Amino acid sequence: MNTIMKISPQGQIRIPKKILQTLKISTGDYVEIDIENGQAVLKPRKLIDPSQGWFWTNEWQTLEKESDKAVEREETSPTFHSAEEGIEWLNE
């Protein structure tokens, strides 16, 4: 995919929507630019460790907020000192 972009007086370029979609990047994301064989290579970069990405999904963050509200309303279980205590509590 070849696209010609003009550099602004501030040294900025505007990345076309089709390229953003292809690279799966959006406003606010980070990119790295490497120089390889005299050419600039644009690489999407996430600042979150990939193994921790699940925590930052919208679904997980929604569950985190719901859990925080449950804690505020004191809707949590007591502290258990063993798995057996927890299972016993669940069975009641």
Secondary structure, 3 states (H helix, E strand, C coil): CCCCCCCCCCCCCCCCHHHHHHHCCCCCCEEEEEEECCEEEEEEECCCCHHHHHHHCHHHHHHHHHHHHHHHCCCCCCCCCCHHHHHHHHHC
